Amino acid sequence: MIDFLVIGGGIAGLSTGARLSEHGHVVVLEAEEALGYHTSGRSAALFEKGYGPPSVKALNAASEAHLVSNGYLSPRGLMLIGGHDQREVFQQDRKDLRLQEISLKDAMARVPILNPHTAGFAAVSTAAFDIDTDRMLQDFARVIRANGGAVRTRRKVTAIEKEGHWIVQAGDTHEAHNLVNAAGAWVDKVATMAGITPIGIEPRRRSMARLPAPAGHDLTGWPLILGAGESWYAKPDAGKLLVSPCEADPSFPHDAYADDMVLAEGLARYEAMVTEPVTRVETNWAGLRSFSPDGTLVLGPDPADPSFIWSAAQGGYGFQTAPAASQLVADLVTGSQSDLDATNVAALKPVRFCA
């Protein structure tokens, strides 16, 4: 009998499975051929401790030591850019992200394609880092295997029932004492299959385009550039530039793809702040980030059936919160004391959605 059967092989499922493997036999089921295929494999992969609502910021802070000690972080930096007519929203973003305002001249020295005729305000932080997301996924999977567990791909769940314990059909039959719902955009579907009341977690699409380096610039030292109001962002990646419209359009669980019109609008917002036009899009894609009704993660046992465990609604915060979020799930399952304060724990538990 499996102690913890985890549905979902993205960062939520693998990190939670790794923590729980210290307390019992874990098996992870991933529907696709590869781990992290959907949202986890399409992440912007940035750690910014001040990004997100209060409970997410608490998870960010609690995750930092793990990310640093395992060598997952490398310097990137963050630059916020506001247009001449965006002073108010720029200042609000600057305060929320705890950035230092700099002159436009200084900003252009760091990112020479900024357009001084349209960009009016700039702020920066050096405390933003790229995350080695693939190594994180593989390391958590290795922990599960090292503790006697298994990670199985091509295991799409087709049926769930409970007869004293969980019986899950996914190509073959899996029986478990506890079921961990880490299915990303599919978490409410999994809950419904299991006879658990869904929370109302909504998948939202975010698109991305890969561009050649603008005007052949060396992008090595450029920060991630964020448009005020989170209206677009641009991030250097292996000598190319990733540009996103930063949309959060409601969707449904599926293998997402970019919306051409939304992508074009986002590229136009980016182009408005730079001197180099977009002449070619090399490739584009999209991912589904899942959000709970209050915008923060859902972690821990379901109040109606504690053997059904949520690791869900990571939104855009999955990798940067994973070390602490997965530890909180394990603490709540085992009855251990969490290092997070009681207010933030309450803000993350699924019981908050009970009437």
C-alpha positions in Angstrom: 0.0 0.0 0.0 1.3 3.5 -1.0 1.3 6.0 1.9 1.2 9.1 -0.4 0.1 8.9 -4.0 0.8 12.3 -5.7 -1.0 13.3 -8.8 1.1 15.7 -10.8 4.8 15.7 -11.7 5.4 19.5 -11.8 7.2 21.4 -9.2 4.3 21.2 -6.7 4.0 17.4 -6.9 7.7 16.7 -6.9 8.6 19.0 -4.1 5.6 17.8 -1.9 6.4 14.2 -2.8 10.1 14.7 -1.7 9.0 16.2 1.7 6.5 13.4 2.3 8.9 10.7 1.3 10.6 11.3 4.7 7.4 10.1 6.3 6.3 7.2 4.1 6.2 5.5 0.7 5.6 8.0 -2.1 4.5 7.4 -5.7 4.2 10.4 -8.1 1.9 10.0 -11.2 2.5 12.3 -14.2 0.2 12.2 -17.2 2.8 13.4 -19.7 6.0 11.8 -21.0 8.2 14.2 -19.1 8.2 15.9 -15.7 7.3 19.5 -15.5 5.7 19.4 -19.0 3.0 22.0 -18.5 3.3 25.1 -16.4 6.5 24.1 -14.6 8.3 23.7 -17.9 7.1 27.1 -19.1 8.1 29.2 -16.1 9.9 32.6 -16.2 12.1 31.0 -13.5 12.8 34.1 -11.4 13.2 34.4 -7.6 12.1 37.8 -6.3 11.4 37.7 -2.6 9.1 40.7 -2.6 6.8 39.4 -5.4 3.3 38.2 -4.5 0.7 38.7 -1.7 1.7 38.5 2.0 1.5 34.7 2.4 3.5 34.2 -0.8 6.2 36.6 0.4 6.4 34.6 3.6 6.9 31.4 1.6 9.5 33.2 -0.6 11.5 34.2 2.4 11.2 30.8 4.0 12.4 29.2 0.7 15.4 31.4 0.1 17.9 29.4 2.2 17.1 26.1 0.4 17.4 27.8 -3.0 20.7 29.4 -2.1 22.3 26.3 -0.3 21.5 24.1 -3.3 22.9 26.5 -5.8 19.7 27.0 -7.7 20.0 30.8 -7.9 22.2 32.9 -10.2 22.2 36.8 -10.4 19.7 38.4 -12.7 18.4 41.7 -11.3 15.1 43.4 -11.9 14.3 46.7 -13.6 10.9 48.3 -13.5 10.0 50.7 -16.3 7.1 53.2 -16.4 6.0 55.4 -19.2 5.7 59.2 -18.7 2.0 58.8 -18.0 2.5 55.9 -15.5 4.0 57.7 -12.5 1.3 56.5 -10.0 1.3 52.8 -11.0 5.1 52.9 -11.3 5.5 54.2 -7.7 3.0 51.6 -6.3 4.9 48.8 -8.1 8.2 50.2 -6.9 7.0 50.2 -3.3 5.5 46.7 -3.5 8.7 45.3 -4.9 11.0 47.4 -2.7 13.0 48.7 -5.6 15.3 51.7 -5.8 14.4 54.4 -8.2 17.2 55.4 -10.6 17.6 58.0 -13.4 16.6 57.1 -16.9 20.2 57.7 -17.9 21.4 55.1 -15.4 18.7 52.7 -16.7 19.8 53.2 -20.3 23.4 52.4 -19.3 22.1 49.0 -18.0 19.6 48.4 -20.9 20.7 50.5 -23.9 17.6 49.9 -26.0 15.3 51.9 -23.6 13.5 54.7 -25.4 13.9 58.0 -23.5 11.0 59.5 -25.4 8.5 57.0 -23.9 10.2 55.6 -20.8 9.9 58.1 -18.0 10.7 56.2 -14.8 13.0 53.4 -13.7 13.8 51.4 -10.6 16.0 48.4 -9.9 16.9 45.6 -7.5 19.8 43.3 -7.5 17.9 40.9 -5.3 16.3 39.0 -8.2 17.7 35.7 -9.4 17.3 33.2 -12.2 16.2 29.7 -10.9 17.6 26.5 -12.3 14.2 25.0 -12.6 15.1 21.8 -14.3 17.7 20.9 -11.7 15.1 21.6 -8.9 12.6 19.3 -10.5 15.2 16.5 -11.0 16.6 16.9 -7.5 13.2 16.6 -5.8 12.6 13.5 -8.0 15.9 12.1 -6.9 15.0 12.5 -3.2 11.7 10.6 -3.8 13.6 7.7 -5.4 16.4 7.7 -2.8 13.7 7.3 -0.1 12.3 4.3 -1.8 9.5 6.0 -3.8 8.8 6.2 -7.5 8.1 8.8 -10.1 6.0 7.5 -13.0 5.3 9.3 -16.3 2.6 8.5 -18.8 0.2 7.8 -16.0 -3.0 9.8 -16.8 -5.6 9.4 -14.0 -8.9 8.2 -15.3 -10.8 7.3 -12.2 -10.6 7.7 -8.4 -12.7 6.0 -5.8 -12.4 5.5 -2.0 -13.2 2.2 -0.3 -11.5 2.8 3.1 -8.4 3.9 1.1 -7.9 5.6 -2.3 -8.0 3.5 -5.4 -6.7 5.4 -8.5 -6.8 4.1 -12.1 -3.9 5.5 -14.2 -3.1 2.9 -16.7 -2.8 0.5 -13.8 -4.4 0.5 -10.3 -2.7 2.3 -7.5 -4.0 2.0 -3.9 -3.0 4.5 -1.2 -3.8 5.7 2.2 -3.4 9.4 1.2 -4.0 11.2 -2.1 -2.0 14.4 -2.9 -3.6 16.7 -5.4 -0.8 18.5 -7.2 -2.3 18.4 -10.7 -1.8 22.1 -11.6 -4.6 23.4 -13.9 -6.4 20.1 -13.3 -6.7 20.2 -9.5 -10.4 20.9 -9.3 -11.1 18.1 -11.9 -9.1 15.7 -9.7 -11.0 16.8 -6.6 -14.3 16.2 -8.4 -13.2 12.7 -9.5 -12.3 12.0 -5.9 -15.7 13.2 -4.6 -14.1 16.2 -2.9 -15.7 19.6 -3.2 -13.6 21.7 -5.7 -12.3 25.0 -4.5 -12.8 27.1 -7.6 -9.1 27.2 -8.7 -8.9 28.9 -12.1 -6.3 28.3 -14.8 -5.1 31.5 -16.4 -3.1 31.6 -19.6 0.2 33.5 -19.9 1.9 33.7 -23.3 5.6 34.1 -24.2 7.6 34.9 -27.3 11.3 34.3 -27.9 13.0 37.1 -29.9 16.5 37.4 -31.3 18.8 39.7 -29.2 17.7 43.2 -30.1 20.2 44.8 -32.5 22.6 42.0 -31.7 23.2 43.2 -28.2 25.0 41.0 -25.7 22.2 40.5 -23.1 24.4 38.7 -20.5 24.2 41.4 -17.9 20.7 42.7 -18.6 18.1 42.4 -15.8 14.5 41.2 -16.2 12.6 44.2 -17.3 9.1 44.7 -16.0 6.5 47.1 -17.4 4.7 49.1 -14.8 1.4 47.6 -13.8 2.9 44.2 -14.9 1.8 45.0 -18.4 4.7 43.1 -20.0 8.1 41.8 -19.1 11.3 40.9 -21.0 13.9 38.5 -19.8 17.3 37.5 -21.3 17.5 33.8 -21.9 20.5 32.0 -23.5 21.4 35.0 -25.7 17.7 35.6 -26.7 15.0 37.8 -25.2 11.8 36.3 -23.8 8.9 38.8 -23.9 5.5 38.2 -22.3 2.3 40.2 -22.4 1.8 39.2 -18.7 -1.8 38.3 -19.4 -3.8 36.3 -16.9 -6.7 35.3 -19.1 -9.2 32.7 -17.7 -8.8 29.3 -19.4 -9.6 25.6 -19.0 -7.2 22.8 -18.3 -5.4 21.9 -21.6 -2.0 22.0 -23.3 -2.0 25.8 -23.7 -0.8 27.8 -26.6 -0.3 31.5 -27.1 -3.1 33.7 -28.4 -1.7 35.6 -31.4 -3.6 38.8 -30.8 -2.8 38.9 -27.0 0.9 38.2 -27.9 0.9 41.0 -30.5 -0.6 43.5 -28.0 2.0 42.6 -25.4 4.9 42.9 -27.9 3.5 46.3 -28.8 3.6 47.4 -25.2 7.2 46.3 -25.0 8.1 47.9 -28.3 6.7 51.2 -27.0 9.4 51.4 -24.4 12.4 50.5 -26.5 14.1 51.8 -29.6 14.5 48.4 -31.4 11.4 47.1 -33.2 10.4 43.5 -33.0 11.3 42.1 -36.5 11.0 38.4 -35.8 9.5 36.1 -33.3 11.5 32.8 -33.3 8.9 30.8 -31.3 6.1 31.3 -28.9 4.2 29.3 -26.3 1.9 29.6 -23.3 1.4 28.1 -19.8 -1.5 27.9 -17.4 -0.9 29.4 -14.0 -3.6 28.4 -11.6 -5.1 30.7 -9.0 -7.4 30.2 -6.0 -10.3 32.6 -5.4 -8.1 34.7 -3.1 -5.0 34.5 -5.2 -2.7 32.5 -2.9 -1.7 28.9 -2.6 -3.8 26.1 -1.2 -1.8 23.7 0.9 -2.6 20.9 3.3 -5.3 18.3 4.1 -8.9 18.9 2.9 -11.1 19.7 6.0 -13.8 17.2 4.8 -11.3 14.3 4.3 -7.8 14.8 5.6 -6.5 11.9 3.5 -7.0 14.2 0.5 -4.2 16.7 0.5 -3.9 19.9 -1.6 -0.7 21.3 -3.1 -2.3 23.6 -5.5 -2.9 27.1 -6.9 0.8 28.1 -7.2 -0.1 30.9 -9.6 3.1 32.4 -10.8 5.0 31.6 -7.6 5.5 27.9 -7.9 9.3 27.5 -8.1 10.2 30.3 -5.7 7.8 29.1 -3.0 8.3 25.3 -3.5 10.8 24.6 -0.7 8.7 26.2 2.0 5.3 25.3 0.5 6.1 21.6 0.3 7.5 21.7 3.8 4.3 23.3 5.1 2.2 20.5 3.4 4.4 17.9 5.2 4.1 19.7 8.5 0.3 19.9 8.2 0.0 16.3 7.3 2.3 15.0 10.1 1.1 17.5 12.7 4.5 19.1 13.0 5.1 22.7 14.0 5.6 25.0 11.0 8.3 27.6 10.9 5.7 30.0 9.3 3.7 32.1 11.6 0.1 31.2 12.3 -1.4 34.0 10.2 0.3 32.9 7.1 -0.4 29.2 7.7 -4.1 30.0 8.1 -4.0 32.0 4.8 -2.7 29.0 3.0 -4.8 26.1 4.4 -7.8 24.9 2.3 -10.2 25.2 5.3 -10.4 29.0 4.5 -12.7 28.2 1.7 -15.2 26.3 3.9 -18.6 28.1 4.4 
